Each structure stands twice: as C-alpha cells, then as structure tokens.
Amino acid sequence: MKKYILYLFCIPFSFFAILIILLIKPIFKIRLAKIDFGRIGETYPIDWYLSEKKNNIETFFDIFFISNSTNNLNNTLYDLFKKKVLLSKLYYFWNLVFIFIKFFKFSDLIVPTHGVNYTHFEIKSKNFSENSDKINIRIQSILKNKKSNLTFSKHQINLGTQLIKDINKENFKIICISGRDSGYLNKYIPQRDWTYHDYRNMNFNNYKKTIDYLVNNNFFVIKVGNFVQDNFTFKDKNYFDYSRSNIKSDFLDIFIPSISYFNICADSGISAIPEYFRKPIVYVNKCYVHLIHKWCLEGLFIYKKFYSKKLNRYLTFKEIIHLDFGSYHNVDFFDKNFIILEENTPNEILLSVKELVLRLENKWIESDLELKLKNDFWNSFGYKQLKSTKFNIAADYISSNKNLI
C-alpha cells in the first residue's frame, strides 16, 4: 500500500520532470538508468559505464536511480560510485519518468546498461551481428581501462590497512575466497522462493584442499561473504573467516577484496568487487558456458559438468550453451531433462589455483597441447569472443575434459 501512495504522490512531479527532459532534449540530453543496489552483482553497469565514458567524447547528463531487490544496500559501494556518477535514491519519482521514456520508446534518453555476454536466445537471433558489435565496443572499453574506477579516501585506506594488520599479522599476500549458497537471498528476500537459483550453489568443503595449499605457502586466506549457510571450519593462523567475524562491515566487504593478491569465487555476484578493483580471479563451479566474465583482466575459470542420464554422457560446451535454464519458470529443468550437475572436484579447484599462482609469478609454462585445446574451446562458440589475453579456461581442466569441446 505504501508504494502506491508514494507513486501517487510523485505523479505530478514526475510529469513535470518528463516535460522538462523532452523540452530541453534537442540541446541538452538527460538520460536515466535503473540500477539494483540490493545485489552487488547487479551494479556492473555503472562500472562498465565509467570505463566507456573514458573513451566516449559524447557528453550527457546521466542519472542513475537505485532500486533495491533486497533490503540490504552496501553503503560503502554506494558512496564509492556516488563519487563518480549521479546516484539518486528517489526511486518512485524517477521510475515513473523511466516508465514513460521506455513506453514511448525514447531510447536515446536511456543510459545503456546491457551486459557483455550473450544469452542463447541472442546467439540464435537474427540481430546477433548488430548486438555483438554493441557488446564488443563495451568490452573493448572495459579491457582498455586497466585501473579501477573506484577510489578510497586516504582515511579509508589507513583505517582498512590497520584493521587488516590486526588479523594478518605477518602481512602475507591476501587471498579472498567465497562460495555460493542460498543464505544471502533467503535472508534478505525471504518472501520469495529462490530454489530456481540452487543449481549455482556449491559445497564449500571442496575448498579445503586449496586452503591447505595456500596457508602452507605463506598466503593469508580470508573467507568473505555477507551471510553464509555452510558450517565450514578451518583452523590455521593464516586463515580468517571474515563472513562470521565480529568485524564485518559494509566498508570491509569492499576494502578486503580491493587489496587482495587474487580471489577465488564461485557462481555469485560477489565476484564483482574484485573485478571492480581489477584483481585476478579464479572462477569455479561456473554453470553458464557462454556467460563468462570476459571483462576480467586476469583470471581462470572452470565449469560444473552436465551429465545427461538420457545420453549416458557429459554434455559438450556447445550443447550446454543452448539449454534454457536458470530462470524462475523452469526450476525443475534439470530433473525434467534428466541432467545431473557435477561440482568441480577439490583437485580441479586446487590445480586451477596453482596455475594462477604460477602465472602471477611468471613461472607458468604453457604446453602446445594446452594452447591448442584452449583455442579449440574458444572456437567452439562459433563467434569471436573479445577478452583479455590473460583470461582463460584453466589448463588442467580443459586437458582433462577435452571431450567437452
């Protein structure tokens, strides 16, 4: 009821704003974009916009108004972006303006917020060539921008550095590690059924072998996350479970990944934070073959495997691309299609992390076979993928699963 009252209250003001925007449009363009700050993974468009803006000679007056799909907003991330763009919390007011602009198809008054990957529907679309050109322009701008668009104040840096010193007493290189479960969404949007997202979840215990390796090689591992359901425990002076600690804050949620050496992320929006700060990442248990993080400047990725009980074999990457799964209307997709999702093994994760460590130390030597398999993997998409030369599928994973190409 409250939101309808707010909408009614905003109607005359929104109508006046629409008139102004349309009247001055020929000489001064005001553009709008709606951004969901309730989930960190939905804030990508602002970072991509900032990278594009560095290469764009056109100037517009752009307003980003925020929505919250959850009742949780990271105020530090909001403030960091607010330094760079005009952010407004007047959701009901701007949303009415936005609805009008979309309804009457004033597309030039909308800030582009499209993604940088293709859905399987877009791949099959007649307009694929046109869409790919648009996406490639955005990818080029992102990859060209080697520096983070976000900056902390000197006070924040000093505060964060001191807080980290208190837990990382030997000042080892920090590795952030995160999993994926339903804890966050179930906590902040309990009224909605999120089971259709469960295919992205992972067993955090599969990280144990990797954490063992890292802490024994003078890395300091920090488990990050806002709210987690797993009961994983690990005792070592070089391991800290920040996700369950009493020092958790909006600030440290962002600051810790920003100073990390590299990150290990599952299929979750939390990977956006190290990406914003241009940090190397190992992505594990990814599900969508075609929705890979091509904007990551340096990293490796490995996928879950799709076993078909009908075909009595694993599905190839090409076959997975054309599967329509992951939305609320097909929660039973895998059961109905007799597909079993297999998580990455502890060894697959470990070997991927070891590869990134060697790459960061400039000690990795790529074999001719691994190079060929990686090229075959990228060619299997059937269209050109713009990406960083330092972003690729993990060598051991593709060597062990060449039958998936």
Number of C-alpha atoms within 10 A of each C-alpha: 5 6 9 10 9 13 16 12 13 19 15 12 14 20 15 11 16 17 12 12 18 15 12 11 14 8 6 13 18 18 21 21 20 21 20 19 22 20 21 18 15 14 22 19 20 20 20 24 19 20 23 20 14 13 13 11 8 6 10 12 13 17 18 22 22 22 20 14 16 17 12 15 17 16 13 17 19 15 14 16 19 14 12 14 17 12 19 15 12 12 18 21 22 24 20 18 22 22 11 15 20 12 10 8 11 13 12 13 21 20 20 16 15 13 15 22 20 17 16 16 13 14 20 11 12 10 10 14 13 10 17 19 11 14 17 17 13 21 23 17 20 27 20 16 17 12 13 16 20 17 15 14 9 9 9 14 14 11 14 17 14 12 14 16 12 10 16 20 11 13 14 16 15 23 24 25 23 24 25 23 23 18 15 18 19 17 14 16 15 12 9 9 11 15 14 16 16 13 20 22 18 23 15 19 16 19 21 16 14 21 25 16 14 21 17 12 11 14 20 26 26 24 19 27 20 15 16 18 12 15 7 13 12 12 8 13 13 23 22 20 16 21 17 14 11 7 9 14 15 14 15 19 20 21 23 21 26 23 19 19 19 25 28 25 24 26 21 18 15 22 24 21 22 26 22 20 20 21 21 23 27 25 26 26 28 22 25 20 17 19 15 20 20 20 23 24 21 22 28 22 24 26 24 20 22 22 18 16 12 9 10 9 12 20 18 18 20 16 13 19 21 16 13 12 19 19 11 12 9 12 17 14 16 17 9 9 11 15 20 16 17 16 22 21 15 15 15 20 25 20 16 24 27 15 20 21 17 12 16 15 9 9 11 13 10 10 10 9 11 18 13 11 19 20 13 14 19 15 13 15 16 10 11 11 15 15 20 18 9 12 19 22 21 25 22 17 19 19 15 10 14 15 11 18 18
